[in-house]
Amino acid sequence: MKLLPYGKITYRTKLTEAEVVHNLSEQVRIWGIDRSGNSEANASKRYEGSIGKQSFDIKRVITYRNSFRPAITGIIDKESKGTIIQVKIGGQGILWVLILWLAGMLFAGITTTLFETYDNKADFQAVIALLIMMFLFVYGMVMMSFVSEWELSKDNLKKIFEAEIIN
């Protein structure tokens, strides 16, 4: 189980670098292209972002709201028998801000509770348990949302690259 919204995956494929870039470009629309679906070619693309000769920076296109969809960056390296694609999948800035804010609120709540209920240990334990349960609930919801998007992207990229995951 992932504790932080970040991961690294390495794919190995028999395709050449040019074929990998071509396959990826068939599934990625350029940042800022009309999202209304007017173009049939753009409507069928699963990702949006930018692709260079040996790197890419993409996000999965979704039709629903999810602030926790992963940002995907990758480096394409030539190997003797094909190509290695090193992919980093991480949360967007809002996800990191939310996790830090939650941790800060937990710390502030525990500190405040410690000073306010110093004499009454029963109240202290109940409040701390409640704060920790609230933190774990919200953190769990955030991570479940991120991991579900991460798993979809991982499988989609495996198909696009016609590759196997080696790490």
N, C-alpha and C positions, 0 to 999 in steps of 0.2 A: 504494500500500500504506500502511496506517495504521501509525504507529509507536507511538501512544498510544491507549488504549481510550476514545476520545472522538470525537464527530462531531456536526455540525449538518446538518439537512436542512430545506428549505423546500418545502412542498407548496402547490399552488394548485388549488382546486376551484371548481366552479360552484355547489356547495351553499351554503346559508345557514349562519350560525353554529349555529342551532338544529338543523338537519339534521346537521351535523357532530357535534355533541354527542350527538344521538340515535343516529346510526350507531355512534359510539364506545361509548356506554353499552350497546348491544346486544352488544358484544364484550368488555366489561369487567365483572368481578364485583368487588364491594366487598372491601377488605382484610379478612381475618379470616373470610370466609364459609367454611363447611365445605368442605374440600378432598377429602373422601372420595368425592365424586361422587354423593351421595344425591339431589341435585336435578338433574333433567334440564336445566333452564334454565342452571344454573351449570356443568354438565359440558361444555356446548358452547362456553363462552366462552373466548377465546384469551388474554385478559389479565386481570390483577387489579390493582387500584389504586384511585385516587380521581379523580373528574371534577368540575370546577367549571363555572361558566358559560362561562369563557373560558380555562380551563387544565386540564391533566390531568397525572397522575403515575402511571405504570403500569409493570408488568413482565410479560413473557410467561410464561404458565402452561406448565410443562413437566412431563412425567411421569418424567423421569430427573434425576439429580443433575448440576448444573452451577453452580458458584459464580460463574461468570463471565458469567451472563446480564446483559444491559444493563438499566440503569434508564433509563426513557424519560420525559422531561418535555416538555410542549408548551404553546404559547400560541396561542390561536385569535383571529385578527384579521379584522374585516370589511373587505372591499375593494369597490370600486364594482361589479365584475362577479363577485362571489363571495366566497370566503374564502381567507385565507392562514393556513397552520398552520406555525408555526416549532417544530421538534422538536430537542431536544438528547438525544443518546444517549451515555451514559457508563457506565463501570464502577462497580460497587459498591465500597464501602470495602475489602473483602477483596482485590480485584484490585489496587488502588493499594498496599496494604500489601505484597502479594506482589512487585510490581515493584520497590518501594523496597528490600525485603529482599534480592532478587536482586542489585540494583545494589550494595548494601552488602557483600554476601558477595563479589562480584567484586572490589570495591575492597580489602577486607580480605585476600583471597587473593593479589592482586597485590602488595600492600604486604608481607605476610608473606614471600612468595616472593622478593621483591626483597632483603630483609634476610638471609634464610636461604641463598640461593644466589648471593650477590654475586660470589664468586670463580669459580663454574662457570657460564659463560654458556650452555652447551648445556642444562643442567638448567633454567635460568631460562626459556629460550625454550620448552621442552617443557611446563613447568608452566603458563606463561602461556597457551599455545595451548590446553591442556586446559581451563583455567578459562574462557576465552572461549568455547570450543565448548560447554561445559556450560551457561553462561549463555545463549547463543544458542538452544540446544535447548529449555530450559525456557521462556524468553521466547517462542519461536516456538509452542510448544504452548499457552501461555496466550493468545497473540494469535489463533491459529487458532480456538480455542474461542470467544473473544469475537466475532471477526469473523463466524463462521458464524451465531451468534445475532443479531448486528446485521443481517446481510443478510436473514434471515427476518423480523425485525421491520420492516425498511424496506419490504419487499414487502407484508407484511400491512397495514401502515398505508396504503400507497398504495391498496390495494383498499378498505379501510374508508372512507377519505375520498373515494373515487372521484376521485382527484386525479392531477396530474402533478407530478413533481419538478422544481423550477426552480432549485435550488441545493443 
